[in-house]
Amino acid sequence: MVTCTNDDSNNSANQIKIFSTMNQKLIFSIQLLTIVLSTQLHAQTPVDVAESTVKVNILGEEIFYFGFAEGDKLIFNFEEANGKEIKEVEIVEMPATSRFIDYKTSRINKTLTVPRTGIYKFRFTNSAGISAKLCKYKIQRIPVGPATQNFNCTVYTGTGNDTTYSTEKEEYLERTDTVLTNYQDRLIKLNTASSPAGNKSTFNFILPDNVIGWSFYLFTNPEGQQAYEEANKKFLVTEKSVIAKFPSYTILTALALNKPISINKPQTGETINYWIMEGENAELFTSGAQFRYIKKGKVISDYSRMDPRKGSLFFCFSNDHPVSMASITAKISTVQVNETLQTRDVKRMQVTTRTKMYLKN
């Protein structure tokens, strides 16, 4: 008869525990190995990205884009359907890094490792041959791991704005100076209409630079002089603030500035013909030929505002009286604005709208 002691019972229990622990570790190791092998096998399975056939015309180019994840393998297969060579096939990591290029080829089988997540351009270029090329291609990717298994390779486009700044020199008006000038006073004497020397006379003048307006007053007798002086005196009584700033201000410079004025015109006295004309017409006037004029009149006195003109201008006069000589006085006033320009740096903004490609991952 054999009797079991407590020590034998304890040893059996310990052996059972050890066996159970070893069994659990073995199961865990098998499960871990299964996961690793499954992951590696899964990662090595190519994922189709695109497969198509395109026609590349003579001197033509076909371009398309796909996105890839960092660490993935890019598998590119290419074949010209008729075995003809195409001029160039290139794979470019955008924006401008060429990852693969081949020339005069009809077949390609290439695998690339993607260094960083981004957009890749595939470009087929045909030469100046006699026919188009029919290009078959297939693009696949081997994900680096489960995280990129479902990577979206589609490239999307949208519009965005690029803003640039530049500094340019700009002219600006620092100040303006207004100059009022009683420009000329001329006394012109005219022979009779029957005089062998002729009954015509002219004088020319050139307006100062930057004139914005000018005016004149003509009179043939003392009454015309008196009418001007009385009108000028009366007018300036109400213009004291302007005179303080412009001491040479008169009723004629006010007229040149297009202000309304009034000067009485004598009703009796010598009547003279006058014309205002540009340079070449004065000679025609003197010779008796046809001429063009800006303004004319047959007056004892007259006044008017005139617009500025470049070059020589002429006052031309004639006396129609057969026996009496005549004289006429011409007063001319001008208003000119002198501008002082300076330069400064100006910052210019330029906004350019562009098409932008992007991935949605």
SELUM-945326 format. One line per field, with one value per residue (C-alpha): residue number from 1; residue in one letter; chain; x, y, z. Coordinates in steps of 0.5 Angstrom, whole numbers, plus 500, padded with zeros to 3 digits. Each point is the difference from the previous one (the first is absolute). Example, Ala and Ser with C-alpha at 12.3 -4.5 7.8 and 13.67 -1.06 7.14 Angstrom:
<fivos>
pos = [1,2]
code = [A,S]
unit = [A,A]
x = [525,502]
y = [491,507]
z = [516,498]
</fivos>
This chain:
<fivos>
pos = [1,2,3,4,5,6,7,8,9,10,11,12,13,14,15,16,17,18,19,20,21,22,23,24,25,26,27,28,29,30,31,32,33,34,35,36,37,38,39,40,41,42,43,44,45,46,47,48,49,50,51,52,53,54,55,56,57,58,59,60,61,62,63,64,65,66,67,68,69,70,71,72,73,74,75,76,77,78,79,80,81,82,83,84,85,86,87,88,89,90,91,92,93,94,95,96,97,98,99,100,101,102,103,104,105,106,107,108,109,110,111,112,113,114,115,116,117,118,119,120,121,122,123,124,125,126,127,128,129,130,131,132,133,134,135,136,137,138,139,140,141,142,143,144,145,146,147,148,149,150,151,152,153,154,155,156,157,158,159,160,161,162,163,164,165,166,167,168,169,170,171,172,173,174,175,176,177,178,179,180,181,182,183,184,185,186,187,188,189,190,191,192,193,194,195,196,197,198,199,200,201,202,203,204,205,206,207,208,209,210,211,212,213,214,215,216,217,218,219,220,221,222,223,224,225,226,227,228,229,230,231,232,233,234,235,236,237,238,239,240,241,242,243,244,245,246,247,248,249,250,251,252,253,254,255,256,257,258,259,260,261,262,263,264,265,266,267,268,269,270,271,272,273,274,275,276,277,278,279,280,281,282,283,284,285,286,287,288,289,290,291,292,293,294,295,296,297,298,299,300,301,302,303,304,305,306,307,308,309,310,311,312,313,314,315,316,317,318,319,320,321,322,323,324,325,326,327,328,329,330,331,332,333,334,335,336,337,338,339,340,341,342,343,344,345,346,347,348,349,350,351,352,353,354,355,356,357,358,359,360,361]
code = [M,V,T,C,T,N,D,D,S,N,N,S,A,N,Q,I,K,I,F,S,T,M,N,Q,K,L,I,F,S,I,Q,L,L,T,I,V,L,S,T,Q,L,H,A,Q,T,P,V,D,V,A,E,S,T,V,K,V,N,I,L,G,E,E,I,F,Y,F,G,F,A,E,G,D,K,L,I,F,N,F,E,E,A,N,G,K,E,I,K,E,V,E,I,V,E,M,P,A,T,S,R,F,I,D,Y,K,T,S,R,I,N,K,T,L,T,V,P,R,T,G,I,Y,K,F,R,F,T,N,S,A,G,I,S,A,K,L,C,K,Y,K,I,Q,R,I,P,V,G,P,A,T,Q,N,F,N,C,T,V,Y,T,G,T,G,N,D,T,T,Y,S,T,E,K,E,E,Y,L,E,R,T,D,T,V,L,T,N,Y,Q,D,R,L,I,K,L,N,T,A,S,S,P,A,G,N,K,S,T,F,N,F,I,L,P,D,N,V,I,G,W,S,F,Y,L,F,T,N,P,E,G,Q,Q,A,Y,E,E,A,N,K,K,F,L,V,T,E,K,S,V,I,A,K,F,P,S,Y,T,I,L,T,A,L,A,L,N,K,P,I,S,I,N,K,P,Q,T,G,E,T,I,N,Y,W,I,M,E,G,E,N,A,E,L,F,T,S,G,A,Q,F,R,Y,I,K,K,G,K,V,I,S,D,Y,S,R,M,D,P,R,K,G,S,L,F,F,C,F,S,N,D,H,P,V,S,M,A,S,I,T,A,K,I,S,T,V,Q,V,N,E,T,L,Q,T,R,D,V,K,R,M,Q,V,T,T,R,T,K,M,Y,L,K,N]
unit = [A,A,A,A,A,A,A,A,A,A,A,A,A,A,A,A,A,A,A,A,A,A,A,A,A,A,A,A,A,A,A,A,A,A,A,A,A,A,A,A,A,A,A,A,A,A,A,A,A,A,A,A,A,A,A,A,A,A,A,A,A,A,A,A,A,A,A,A,A,A,A,A,A,A,A,A,A,A,A,A,A,A,A,A,A,A,A,A,A,A,A,A,A,A,A,A,A,A,A,A,A,A,A,A,A,A,A,A,A,A,A,A,A,A,A,A,A,A,A,A,A,A,A,A,A,A,A,A,A,A,A,A,A,A,A,A,A,A,A,A,A,A,A,A,A,A,A,A,A,A,A,A,A,A,A,A,A,A,A,A,A,A,A,A,A,A,A,A,A,A,A,A,A,A,A,A,A,A,A,A,A,A,A,A,A,A,A,A,A,A,A,A,A,A,A,A,A,A,A,A,A,A,A,A,A,A,A,A,A,A,A,A,A,A,A,A,A,A,A,A,A,A,A,A,A,A,A,A,A,A,A,A,A,A,A,A,A,A,A,A,A,A,A,A,A,A,A,A,A,A,A,A,A,A,A,A,A,A,A,A,A,A,A,A,A,A,A,A,A,A,A,A,A,A,A,A,A,A,A,A,A,A,A,A,A,A,A,A,A,A,A,A,A,A,A,A,A,A,A,A,A,A,A,A,A,A,A,A,A,A,A,A,A,A,A,A,A,A,A,A,A,A,A,A,A,A,A,A,A,A,A,A,A,A,A,A,A,A,A,A,A,A,A,A,A,A,A,A,A,A,A,A,A,A,A,A,A,A,A,A,A]
x = [500,503,498,501,503,498,507,498,493,504,505,494,497,506,501,493,501,507,497,494,505,504,494,497,507,500,493,502,506,496,495,506,503,494,498,507,500,493,503,506,496,495,505,503,493,500,494,498,500,499,500,499,502,501,501,506,500,506,504,495,500,495,501,496,501,499,502,504,502,507,503,495,503,498,500,499,499,500,500,499,494,504,507,502,504,498,504,500,497,501,497,501,499,496,502,506,504,501,500,501,501,501,501,498,496,495,499,502,499,502,499,502,500,496,504,495,492,498,498,503,500,500,502,500,504,499,505,499,499,495,495,497,502,495,503,497,502,498,502,500,502,502,498,506,495,493,500,500,496,494,504,496,505,495,503,495,500,498,501,504,504,507,501,507,503,504,503,500,502,494,499,496,498,503,497,497,502,495,503,496,503,498,504,500,498,500,499,499,499,497,500,494,497,503,507,505,503,494,495,502,504,502,503,502,500,502,496,504,501,494,495,493,496,502,495,501,497,500,498,502,498,501,493,502,506,495,495,505,503,493,498,507,499,493,502,506,496,496,507,504,502,502,504,504,502,501,502,500,492,496,493,504,503,493,498,505,498,493,497,494,502,497,504,496,501,500,495,504,507,505,498,505,500,504,501,504,503,506,507,500,493,503,504,494,496,506,500,493,499,494,502,497,499,498,496,498,496,499,500,501,502,499,503,499,503,504,502,508,504,507,504,500,494,498,496,498,497,497,498,494,500,502,503,501,506,498,503,498,502,501,500,502,499,502,499,505,501,507,500,505,501,504,501,499,500,493,498,496,496,499,495,500,495,503,498,502,501,499,498,495,503]
y = [500,507,506,507,505,508,501,496,504,506,498,498,507,503,496,502,507,500,496,505,506,497,499,507,503,495,502,507,499,497,505,506,496,499,508,501,496,502,507,499,496,505,506,496,500,505,505,502,508,500,496,503,501,507,503,505,504,502,505,499,499,497,501,498,500,495,501,495,499,500,494,496,497,503,494,503,496,503,497,503,495,500,499,507,504,506,506,501,498,503,500,506,502,506,506,498,494,495,493,496,501,496,502,496,494,496,496,502,496,504,500,507,501,506,505,504,501,504,501,496,502,495,503,496,504,498,503,502,494,497,498,500,495,496,499,495,501,498,503,496,502,495,503,501,498,499,508,501,494,505,506,504,501,505,507,505,508,506,508,504,507,501,507,504,507,504,507,505,507,505,507,504,508,503,507,504,508,504,506,506,504,507,497,505,507,502,506,499,505,499,504,502,495,504,500,497,497,496,500,494,499,493,499,493,497,493,498,498,493,497,505,498,506,507,506,507,507,504,507,506,506,504,498,492,502,503,495,494,504,502,493,497,505,498,492,500,504,493,496,502,493,498,506,499,493,502,507,500,498,504,500,497,494,499,499,495,496,500,505,504,507,506,506,505,501,507,501,505,500,497,493,495,493,495,492,495,495,495,501,498,503,507,500,498,506,505,497,501,492,496,498,497,504,498,506,507,506,507,505,506,496,493,494,493,494,495,493,498,498,498,504,507,504,506,506,503,507,504,507,501,507,503,507,499,496,496,497,495,497,493,498,492,497,492,495,495,494,498,493,497,493,495,492,495,493,497,492,497,494,495,494,494,495,493,493,496,492,497,493,499,495]
z = [500,498,503,497,504,499,497,494,499,500,495,495,501,498,494,498,501,496,494,500,500,494,496,501,497,495,498,500,496,495,499,500,495,496,500,498,494,498,501,495,495,500,499,494,497,494,500,493,499,492,494,493,493,497,493,500,493,496,504,505,508,505,507,506,508,506,507,504,508,503,500,495,494,493,495,492,494,493,493,493,497,494,502,498,504,503,501,507,507,506,507,504,508,500,499,496,503,494,503,494,492,494,493,494,503,499,506,508,506,506,507,505,507,502,504,503,499,494,493,494,492,495,493,493,495,492,495,493,497,495,505,506,506,504,507,505,507,507,507,506,507,506,507,505,505,502,501,493,497,499,497,495,494,497,498,501,497,503,499,505,500,500,503,498,502,496,502,494,499,500,498,504,500,506,498,495,499,496,497,497,495,496,495,494,498,493,496,493,495,493,493,496,496,494,502,496,506,501,506,503,506,505,506,503,507,503,506,506,502,504,498,502,497,497,499,496,500,493,500,494,504,507,502,499,505,505,500,501,506,503,500,503,505,502,499,505,506,501,499,505,503,493,499,507,497,493,499,493,500,495,497,494,504,503,493,498,506,497,505,498,498,497,496,497,492,497,495,496,497,495,498,499,497,504,500,504,497,500,497,493,498,502,494,496,503,498,493,499,499,504,507,506,506,508,501,496,501,497,507,503,506,502,505,501,504,495,501,500,494,499,495,497,500,496,501,493,498,494,500,495,500,493,503,508,503,506,506,505,507,502,507,501,507,502,505,501,505,501,503,505,499,505,500,506,501,499,502,495,501,494,501,495,500,499,499,506,501,506,504,505,504]
</fivos>
